[in-house]
């Protein structure tokens, strides 16, 4: 134990007695796990990205059951901050469009869950052909993810589109879909997914074309504060969870979202830096040529 830690232990022992030890252990564990989440690079994000990453994290929390996880209040607060940002960023009509996007996402999630549930049931069927078909459909879904509905919005769209293409182009999967009578389900899933993508792109376009920078700048500090508050709460609850199972999936999913946005922002920064450097070099060479 480090000298500073020994001194702290002696101090609490002197003031509170040995009853302070459990408190000290808890505090050390909390601080030990403070790095559970990746750090979102809000300093590099564009304003639209600050809003969208918040929406993606809210979706991940809702999918995980905010009531069960005891993060409903903080999730609602982040969602409110993000919606306020949408209103400022996209102008009139953006809130209703956001609601449409969320509604369509919910419909495609239900279709995915329905298809997977049916396939899972048939994968245990006594009839060999039905059992084989159920397992084949499950395997075809799991090829992309075991939790497609929990992926971030853009990734989920791509996965559904690719899987639907498989159900048409790959004869074994196509046959399994027909054997299980899932054709209507897959058609419905594709319809909702494409409808979602259109609305999602429409919303993104409006946000991009109608940015009200000063208003959004006022909203972002609160948004980032609510974002960090939610993540801090999840970190603390995970620390107190003795099983270490309840929050791990959500933490990993949110880290995946953060990593995606961080990578995009860092790549953009690198490209911009390289472009500026190239421009300076070109100007330097032109100047040298003129002085010859």
C-alpha positions in Angstrom: 0.0 0.0 0.0 1.3 3.5 -0.9 2.3 5.9 1.9 -0.6 8.2 1.0 -3.1 5.4 1.2 -1.7 4.3 4.6 -2.0 7.8 5.9 -5.6 8.1 4.6 -6.5 4.8 6.3 -4.9 5.9 9.6 -6.8 9.2 9.4 -10.2 7.5 8.9 -9.3 4.9 11.5 -8.6 7.7 14.0 -11.7 9.7 13.2 -14.3 6.9 12.6 -12.7 3.7 13.9 -12.4 0.5 11.8 -16.0 0.9 10.7 -14.6 3.3 8.1 -12.8 0.4 6.2 -15.9 -0.7 4.2 -16.4 2.9 3.1 -12.8 3.2 2.1 -13.0 0.0 0.1 -16.1 1.2 -1.7 -14.5 4.5 -2.6 -11.4 2.9 -3.9 -13.4 0.5 -6.1 -15.4 3.4 -7.5 -12.3 5.4 -8.4 -10.6 2.3 -9.7 -13.4 1.8 -12.2 -13.9 5.4 -13.3 -12.4 4.6 -16.7 -15.0 2.0 -17.5 -16.3 4.2 -20.3 -14.3 5.6 -23.2 -14.1 9.4 -23.3 -16.3 10.9 -26.0 -14.4 13.5 -27.9 -17.0 16.2 -27.8 -14.2 18.7 -28.5 -13.8 17.1 -32.0 -17.5 16.3 -32.7 -19.6 18.4 -35.0 -22.7 19.8 -33.4 -25.0 17.3 -35.2 -22.7 14.5 -34.0 -23.1 15.7 -30.3 -26.8 15.4 -30.7 -26.9 12.1 -32.6 -24.5 10.3 -30.2 -26.8 11.3 -27.4 -29.8 9.9 -29.2 -27.9 6.6 -29.9 -26.9 6.3 -26.2 -30.5 7.0 -25.1 -31.7 4.3 -27.5 -29.2 1.8 -26.1 -30.4 2.6 -22.5 -34.1 2.2 -23.5 -33.4 -1.1 -25.2 -31.7 -2.3 -22.0 -34.8 -1.3 -19.9 -34.1 1.9 -18.0 -36.4 1.0 -15.2 -34.7 -2.3 -14.5 -31.3 -0.7 -14.7 -32.4 2.2 -12.4 -31.3 4.9 -14.9 -34.7 6.1 -16.1 -34.4 9.6 -14.7 -30.9 10.3 -16.1 -31.8 8.8 -19.5 -34.9 11.0 -19.7 -32.9 14.1 -18.8 -30.4 13.3 -21.6 -33.2 12.6 -24.0 -34.8 16.0 -23.2 -31.5 17.8 -23.6 -31.0 16.1 -27.0 -34.5 17.0 -28.1 -33.9 20.6 -27.1 -30.8 20.5 -29.2 -32.7 19.0 -32.1 -35.2 21.9 -31.9 -32.5 24.4 -32.0 -30.4 22.6 -34.6 -33.0 21.6 -37.1 -35.7 24.2 -36.7 -39.5 23.7 -36.8 -40.7 20.2 -37.4 -37.6 18.4 -36.3 -39.1 17.0 -33.1 -42.0 15.4 -34.9 -39.6 13.9 -37.5 -37.5 12.6 -34.6 -40.6 10.9 -33.2 -41.3 9.3 -36.6 -37.7 8.0 -36.7 -38.1 6.5 -33.2 -41.5 5.0 -34.1 -40.2 3.3 -37.2 -37.1 2.0 -35.4 -39.4 0.5 -32.8 -41.5 -1.3 -35.5 -38.4 -2.8 -37.1 -37.1 -3.9 -33.7 -40.4 -5.7 -33.0 -40.2 -7.5 -36.4 -36.7 -8.6 -35.7 -37.6 -9.9 -32.2 -40.6 -11.7 -33.7 -38.6 -13.4 -36.5 -35.8 -14.4 -34.1 -38.3 -15.8 -31.5 -40.1 -17.9 -34.1 -36.8 -19.2 -35.5 -35.6 -20.0 -31.9 -38.7 -21.9 -31.2 -38.5 -24.0 -34.3 -34.8 -24.7 -33.7 -36.0 -26.9 -30.9 -38.8 -28.6 -32.9 -39.2 -32.3 -32.9 -39.4 -32.3 -36.7 -35.9 -32.5 -38.2 -36.7 -30.3 -41.2 -38.3 -27.6 -39.1 -35.5 -27.7 -36.6 -32.9 -27.4 -39.3 -34.8 -24.4 -40.8 -35.0 -22.7 -37.4 -31.3 -23.1 -36.8 -30.4 -21.9 -40.3 -32.4 -18.7 -39.8 -30.9 -18.0 -36.4 -27.4 -18.6 -37.8 -28.1 -16.2 -40.7 -29.1 -13.5 -38.2 -26.2 -14.1 -35.9 -23.8 -13.7 -38.8 -24.4 -10.0 -38.4 -25.1 -9.8 -34.7 -26.9 -11.7 -31.9 -28.5 -8.4 -30.9 -29.2 -6.5 -34.2 -32.0 -4.4 -32.6 -29.5 -3.1 -30.0 -27.0 -1.9 -32.5 -26.7 1.8 -33.2 -29.2 3.2 -35.7 -27.1 3.3 -38.8 -25.5 -0.1 -38.2 -28.8 -1.7 -37.6 -30.1 -0.4 -40.9 -27.2 -1.9 -42.8 -27.4 -5.2 -41.0 -31.1 -5.6 -41.7 -30.7 -4.6 -45.3 -27.8 -7.1 -45.8 -29.7 -9.9 -44.0 -32.8 -9.3 -46.1 -30.7 -9.6 -49.2 -29.4 -12.9 -47.9 -33.0 -14.2 -47.6 -33.6 -13.5 -51.3 -30.2 -14.3 -52.8 -29.1 -17.4 -50.8 -31.3 -20.4 -51.6 -30.8 -22.2 -48.3 -31.9 -19.2 -46.2 -34.7 -18.5 -48.7 -36.0 -22.0 -48.4 -35.8 -21.9 -44.6 -37.8 -18.7 -44.5 -40.5 -20.3 -46.6 -40.5 -23.5 -44.5 -41.1 -21.5 -41.4 -43.7 -19.3 -43.2 -41.7 -16.1 -42.4 -41.8 -14.5 -45.8 -44.4 -11.9 -44.7 -42.3 -11.1 -41.6 -39.2 -10.5 -43.6 -41.0 -8.4 -46.2 -42.5 -6.3 -43.4 -39.1 -6.0 -41.7 -37.6 -4.7 -45.0 -40.4 -2.2 -45.5 -40.0 -0.7 -42.0 -36.3 -0.7 -42.3 -36.3 1.2 -45.6 -39.0 3.6 -44.3 -36.8 4.2 -41.3 -33.8 4.9 -43.4 -35.6 7.5 -45.5 -36.9 9.4 -42.4 -33.5 9.1 -40.8 -31.7 10.6 -43.8 -34.5 13.3 -44.1 -33.9 14.2 -40.5 -30.1 14.3 -41.0 -30.5 16.5 -44.0 -32.7 19.0 -42.2 -30.3 19.2 -39.3 -27.4 19.8 -41.7 -29.2 22.5 -43.7 -30.8 24.5 -40.9 -28.1 24.7 -38.2 -28.7 27.6 -35.9 -25.2 27.8 -34.4 -25.6 30.3 -31.6 -28.7 28.5 -30.2 -27.2 25.1 -30.4 -24.0 26.3 -28.8 -26.1 27.3 -25.8 -27.7 23.8 -25.6 -24.5 21.7 -25.9 -23.0 22.3 -22.5 -26.1 21.0 -20.8 -26.3 18.1 -23.2 -22.7 17.1 -22.5 -23.3 17.4 -18.7 -26.4 15.2 -18.9 -24.4 12.7 -21.0 -21.6 12.5 -18.5 -24.0 12.3 -15.6 -25.7 9.2 -17.1 -22.4 7.5 -17.8 -21.2 8.2 -14.3 -24.3 6.7 -12.8 -24.0 3.6 -14.9 -20.3 3.3 -13.8 -21.3 3.6 -10.1 -24.1 1.1 -10.4 -21.8 -1.3 -12.2 -19.3 -0.9 -9.4 -21.9 -1.8 -6.8 -23.2 -4.7 -8.8 -21.7 -7.8 -7.2 -22.4 -10.1 -10.2 -20.7 -7.7 -12.7 -23.3 -8.9 -15.2 -26.2 -6.4 -15.2 -24.5 -3.4 -16.8 -21.6 -5.0 -18.8 -23.6 -5.4 -22.0 -24.8 -1.8 -21.9 -21.3 -0.4 -21.1 -19.8 -2.4 -24.0 -22.6 -1.2 -26.4 -22.2 2.5 -25.4 -18.4 2.2 -25.7 -19.0 0.9 -29.2 -21.1 3.9 -30.0 -18.5 6.3 -28.5 -15.7 4.5 -30.4 -17.5 4.9 -33.7 -18.0 8.7 -33.2 -14.5 9.2 -31.9 -13.0 7.4 -34.9 -15.0 9.4 -37.3 -14.0 12.7 -35.6 -10.3 11.8 -35.4 -10.2 10.7 -39.1 -11.8 14.0 -40.1 -9.3 15.9 -38.0 -6.4 14.0 -39.5 -7.7 14.7 -43.0 -8.1 18.4 -42.3 -4.6 18.6 -40.7 -3.1 16.9 -43.7 -4.9 19.2 -46.1 -3.8 22.3 -44.2 -0.2 21.0 -44.2 -0.3 20.3 -47.9 -1.7 23.8 -48.6 1.1 25.4 -46.6 3.7 23.3 -48.4 2.3 24.3 -51.7 2.3 28.0 -50.8 5.9 27.7 -49.6 7.0 26.1 -52.8 5.2 28.7 -54.9 6.8 31.4 -52.9 10.3 29.9 -53.4 9.7 29.5 -57.1 8.8 33.2 -57.4 12.0 34.3 -55.6 14.3 32.4 -57.9 
